[in-house]
Amino acid sequence: MAESIKTTIDTAQYLDCLQYIEQYWERITCHYPRDKYAHFGLPKDFVCPSEGIYKNDQFYWDSYFTILGLVRCGRTSLAQGMIDNFIFMQKRFGIIPMRNRWFNLGGSQIPFLTSMIMEVYQSRPNKAWLRKAMTAAELELKSYWMNPDLTELHLVYQGLSRYCDHYITHLAAEHESGWDMTSRFRDQCLYYLPVDLNSALFKYETDLAEYYRMTGNTQRYKQYLAAAEARMRAMNELMWNQSQGFFFDYNYKTKKRSRFHSLAGFYPMWAKMATHLQAKKMKDNLHLFEYDYGLANSQATGLMKDYRQHDYPNGWAPQHWIVIKGLMNYGFVEDAMRIAKKYLDLNNRIFAETGVLWEKYDVVKGIVSTSERYATQSGFGWTNAVFVRLISKFGNNGESVV
């Protein structure tokens, strides 16, 4: 855990935005207990991304970033209920789908369940609940991401996994990544071992190791620690570019490492997988992504011909959190705070202009992002939550730990 620090960002300037976020939680908290139309029911209340096209949707990867804010807003019960919904889905369908819609049951999203569990457990310790939740996460790891017998095979090369939903197409795999759409995969997502996915699976293994250490199961602790170390070695061999000081996705069909820079390369820092020397080199690459208003998702050149919303010049709340948390993990406080303030100020200024926060932004021009597959959504669950979490960390209301 990162060392607590005295913060320097003046919270007073963000009070209107914080008040809006506090009021907005109720507007995107959903109660949908029964199967109806395109959605299947969930036993506990949950937070959807917005009041628009995603009403009554509990998304998988959104929920992690949403929970980051909920546990800082006195809504730990709601956050725990969202995890309980994932456990319910795992039991009912044998998968944690990308959201609670029938037609999404064939694919998941980048897995963050253990991270959600740890957030809630640290806020409200309950060992019986922790055991139930970590059992579900362990089952998800084994039965989906590391299962060699699935038709929609994820475990494909040197112990590493890819995105692949039941359609087994490049397009569907890219949707499972959450980066729909991006130039990262060159429209060939099935062929890539993604650095963000395998970093998340490394974190599952280290989180499970820590859980078994806490519960005194030395054998399982050592088993998961060894699995994490094996994954780290494979990722270093295939994904780490020493000369560029950065992690890249790996094309296991061509046996070549990608040369495309994206914020996915910072996930090893978020997962605490990188060495301190690697982290220093990665920090020195921030200039490839950092602009006046925050971090762009990718490099500015070498993009696909058609506009992709997860490419430059767009910046997203989830990736800002991943990078900032990664920097804090390795003691790069000044860089983390600088990026956090840029992102907070961007949101605060556009809130003053529009009265809402937004799903994504153009961090080069400092405006709401251009729409791609769908209209850019206002609201917005994970933006609100990351905003709150950054204030909690860097606001001048005392000491706090991310």
N, C-alpha and C positions, 0 to 999 in steps of 0.2 A: 504494500500500500504506500502511496506517495506520502512524503512527510508533509504535515500541515504547515501552512505559511500564513503570515500576515498579508492581507490582501490590500490592494490599492485602488481598485475601481470604485468610483463614487456611485453607490446604489440609487441615490435620490433621483438621478436623471431618468431612471427606468421605471419609476413607480406607476405611471399611467399604464405602461405596457404590462407590468406585473399584475395590476388590478384587472386588466382585460383578460389575461390568462386565467386568473383565479375564477372569474365569472364564466369563462368559456368552457371549463371542464364539464359543467352541468349540461351544456348544450351538446356535447359529443359523448356523453356517457349513455350507453345503450342498455336496454333490457329486452332480450330476444330469446325467451326460454323455450320456444317450440319451433319445430320445423315449419317453414312457410315460404312458398315460392322458391326463389333462387337460394335462400339461406337455410342452413340447418341451425337449430336452436343451440344455445349455450346456457349452462346452468347458472352462471354468475354474471353480474353486470360487467361491462367492459367499455373501454374507450375506443371509439373509431377515429379515423384521421380527421374527418371534417363533416360538416352538415350537407355536403353536396353528394357527388356520385358514390362516395364511400360510406354513406350512412348505413349503420348496422353491420359493417365489416370489421372484424377483429383480424388484422394482419399480423403475421408472425414477426417479421423483423421490426416493423413499426413499434410493436409492443415493448421491445427492450428499451428503445429510446424514450417512449412514453413513460415507462415505469421509472426511468431516471428522474423525471420530474415529479411523478406522483408521490414517491417516497419523501420528497422534499416539501410537499404541499399538504402533508397531513392526510394523505389518501392511501396509506399502505394497505388497508383492507381491500380497496378497489384493485390495487396492483396485485395482491395475492390472489384475488378472484380471477384475474386475467390468466395467471399461471395455472390455476385450477381448471380453467377452460381448456388450456392446452393439454393438461393431463387427461381431461375428459375426451378430447379429440383423439389422443393417442390410444386410449382404451377402446373407443368406439370404432375407429377406422384403421388403426395400426399405423397411423402417420400423423404428424403435425403439419397440416396443409398451410399453404400461404395465407389463406383466409377461410372463413366459415361459409363458403359457397360450394354447392354440390359439384360444379364443373371444375373446381380447383383441388379436388381430392387426389389428383394424380401427381401433385408436385408440392414441394415445400419451399422454404426460403433459407437464406444463410442462417445457420442455427445459433441462437443466442439464449437458449433456455437456461443453461447453468448460470449465465451472467444475470438473468432476471431473478433466478432463485436466490442467488447470493445477495442481490440488492434488497430483496424483501426480507431475507433472513437477518441481515445486518440491521435492518430497521426494526424488525419484530422477531426475535429469536423464538423458534418453536421447533424442537428437535424431531417431534413426530411428523410434523408437516415437511420438514427438511428431508426426512427419510423417504416419504412418499414422492416428493418432487424430484429428488435426485435419482430415485429408481426409474422414474419416467424418462429422465434425461439419458440415463445409461441405456435404457431400452431403445430410445431414439437413435443414439449413436450406433449401436450394434445392428439394429434392424433396418436402418435406412442408409446412413452415410457410409457405413463400413460393412455392409452386407454383400458378399460376393455372389449371392444367388438371385439377386433381383433382376427382372427383365430390364427395368430402367436403372442400369448399373451405374453406381457412383464410384465405387472403389475400383480404380482402373490401372494404376501404375505406381510401382515402388511404394505401396502402402498409402498413397495419396488419393484424394477423391476429387470428383468433378461435379458440376451441376448437370442434372439430367432428369426431366420429369417423364410421365408415362407416354407422352407423344414421341419421345426420343428424337427430337428435332433440335437443330441449333437455336431456332427462335424460342421454343419452349424452355430450353435450358437457360437461355439468357433471361427469360422472365423469372425463373427460379432464383437467379442470382440477386434479384432486386434491382439490378442496374439495367432496367429496360427503358431505353436502349443505350448502347455505348459502343464506341470504337475499340474498346479493349480487346474484344474477342474476334474482330474482323468478320462478323457473321458466321463464326465457326466455334461457337461456345462449347460444343461437345468435345472438342479436341484439346481444350485447355484445362490444366490443373490450376485453379485460381488461388492466388496467394491469400485473399481474404477468407475464402472458405476453409482452407487448410489451417490458417491461423486460428479461426474460430473452433475448429476441431481440436487443435492443440490446447486451446483454453478449456474445452470440455475435459480433456484428459488430465490437465493439471487441476481443474476444479474437482473432478472426481477423486483424484489422488488426495487432495486436501480433505475432502469429505470423509474418505476412508481413514485418513490419519486422525481426524477428529473423533471418529467412532471406534478407533482402536483396531481396525482391520489391517494389520501390517502387510499381509499378503496382497490384498487388493490395492493398497497404497503403492507398493512397489511395482505392481503390474501396470498401473496407469502412469506412474512416473517413467517407467521404461518405454511405454508406448509413446508418451510425449517426446522423450528424447530421440526415439527412432524417427518420429515425424520431423523433428527439428533437423536432424541430420539430412534427411531426404530433401527437405525444403532448402536447406543451405546449399546442397549439391546442385539442385535443379533450378532454384529461383533466385539465388543471391548472385548479383553481379559485383564483384569486388572492385573493378575499375570504376564503375559508376556509383558504387556505394548505395545500392538500392535493390529491393526485391521486385521481381517481375513474375507475371503469370508464365507458365511453361506449357508449350505445345507438345504433348506426348506423342502425337502422330509424326510430326516432323523432327522430333527430338531437339527442338530449339527453344531457347528462352526468348520470350517476347522482348521487344525494345520499347514498348509503349509505356510511358510513365502515367500512372494513375494513383489516386490516393489510397487505392487498395494496397499499395506497397507499404503503407504505414501500419497495417494490421498486425504485423509481428511485434511492433512496439506496444500496441494496445494489449496484446495477449502476453506480453512480457517474455517473448520468445527470442528476441534479438539480443545479441551481446551488447555491452556498453560501447564497444568500438563501432559495431554496426549502427547502433542508434545515433552516434555522433555523425557518422557519414550520412545517414538518412536525414538528420536535421539539416545538414548542409545543402540538401536538395529542396528545402522548402521554397527557395526562390523560384523554382519551376512552377509552383502552384499558387504562390501568394500574390494577391493584388490589394488594391486600396480598400476593398470591402470584404476581404476574406479569402478563402481557399477555393480555387476552381478544382473540379473533380478530376481533371486530366491535363496533360500537356496541351499546348495551344496549336501545335502543328501535327500533321500526319493523321488528321481526322477523316472519317468516312465522308463521302460526298454529301449524303443526306444528313441533316441536322439530327443529333441524338441528345436527348435531354440530360443524360448523365456524363456528358463531355463538357470541356471548356466551352463557354465561359461560366457555366453554371456551378453554383455551390449549394450543398445540401446540409441540413442540420446533422444527419447521422455521421457523415464523413468528417465534419468539423469536430464532433465529439471524439471520434476515434483518434484523430490526429492529436487533439489537445490532451486527451487522457494518455496517449502514448508518450507525448513529450513530458508530461508530469511523472509518468512511471520512471523516467530516466533522469529526472532532476532538471530538465530544461524549462524552468519556471518562467523565465523572461519571455521566451518564445511562445509558450503556451498562453500566457496572459496577453501578449500582443495580439495573437490571432483571436482569442476570445473577445477582446474589446472591439476588434474590427467587426466581428460577427454580431455582437450585441448592438453596436452602434448602427449597423446596417438595418437590422430588424427594427430598432427603436425609431429611426428616421422614417422608414417606410410605413411603420405603424402610425406615426404622426400624420402622414400624408393620406393613408388609405383607411385607417381605423381597424385594420386586421393584420395578422401575420400571415406568411405565405409558405407554401410547400417548398419552394426553391427560388433562388435569386441569381441574377447575372452579377457576379462579384467583380467584374471588370468595370461595368458601367454603373453599378450600384442601383439596379432597378429590379422589378419583378421579372422573373425569367419568362422567356418566350415559351409558349405551349408547344408540345410535340404530339404524343399519342392521344392526349386528352387535355382539356383546359387546365392550366395551372390553378391549383386549388387554394382557396383561402382558408384560414382557420388558425393553425394547422397543428394537429396533435404533437408530432415529434419536434416541430419547430418550437412550439410553446414549451415543451418539456426540456429540451436542451437549453433554451433561454433561461429557464428557472434554475437548471443545474449549474450553469455557468455563473449565474448570480450567486448561487449558494457557495460556489467555490471561491470566486474572486471578488465578491462584493465586500464593501468596507464595514460590514456589520459583525465583524469578529473573525475568529479562526474557523476554518472548515476543512474537511477532508473530502476529496472527490471519492 
